[in-house]
Amino acid sequence: MQPEIDLSRAPRGVIAASRLVETAAAIGDLSERHYLELKGPRDLSTKKDKGKIAKFILGAANRLPERAAKAFEGCAVMIIGITEDGAVGVPPVEMLELQQVIQPFLGVSGPEWDVVTVLVGDSPNVVLVVIVEPPEPGQPPFICRSNGEGLQDGRIYVRADGETREAKAEELDQLLERGRATAESDVRLEVSLTDSITPVALDTSVTIEEYIDRARARLLAALPGPSSLTHSTLRGSWVTSLSEVPEDRTEGQYQHEIEDWAARASAAWPAALERFLGMALRPIAIRIENLGQQYLEDVQVSIHLEGEVHGVEYISGYYTDDPDDRPAPESLGLPGPPRAWGPRPNPAMFLTTPHYPADLGYLADLSTGPRRLNWNNSGSVDIRLDAGDIRPQSNEEFHEEEVALVLWAHRDPEPVRGSWSITARGHHHVYEGELSVALGNPFDANALLRSVLFLEDQ
């Protein structure tokens, strides 16, 4: 079975380099890729052989960061001293001697590289493992700075799978684009939520049962007593006045309407609770601090909050301390109960005016376009914000008013912890960090919910 090269880390130490040499020697030339080249000269005595190292360094440094990152932590490796006979090595060579020949091709501001020396059994020879540091966004193309055999001053070389050659036009365009990209090391970011999270105490079952029971009792109490004439016996035979229409339902139909409404109200209760919380709680706001000097474009933020946090759709304009302005039960999405038993107003006795369809064309102007903040519940909460552009050394707050966060009051009063990640256009890196959100004072929402449902104790 053919061994496999460990691509998960760069062979910077002697042990890792020795394992790479052993594996590459067993595989041979088939192991060569853009991140790995095997060379087998018997020595490095000529300037031509040293120039091949310089060419590889230039080509490896002129790869694109996202491609380079797939192996050896972005590094590229040349192993010198592997032939068809395996790892035979080359006579030891002074590093200063190598640098004196190689560095003129690279220039003062050229790519960074290093060499790890691996011993070859009892042989006086050594295998040289040349490591070229990863390319990064913000680096312009590295240009050859001297003439030599196979190298020309002013030319740009790239490393492809199994070969190092001059760059083609499209490859040069990509390297110029790499040079225009923002250097990642200059970016420092912090993400936080501007408010605390309020633990909520809320009865989720008894309240709806009491609401339905009270409505049922009130509706049934409207039925006539046993001694009264019922509509089922005098159906349609009388009217109470010209302004009223007599009851046209049987008692059985009326009771069926009540029970049907009770079942629908019970089924709608979970969604109604979500709407109530969206009315009662404040929406979150997100703060992004750009502490660095880079102007960030098309910033996208992802936030994950851990634990028993639950997101609800924020609904503005409902919560108020004035009991006269409280929302009606129907605002929670609960179905209205059936009409109470008895005569109803006669519509024929009321003057009517012609009805014209409303002009709703203006509603098209109310569209706000795509939402910048989206979220979903996943056992905790995941939030995504399209933050747009963020200036350097700025502190931006985003009040999108899309989601409120619920944390049940029964849990331990520990801060909610989470993590964040940010991507930006032109940055080949995901910036990550952690955040902690403090808990506010617990909020007993039962009284407010009972007020909305008109269940206050008499």
Order of alpha helices (4+ residues) and beta strands (2+ residues): alpha-beta-alpha-alpha-beta-beta-beta-alpha-beta-beta-beta-beta-alpha-beta-beta-alpha-beta-alpha-beta-beta-beta-beta-beta-beta-beta-beta-beta-beta-beta-alpha
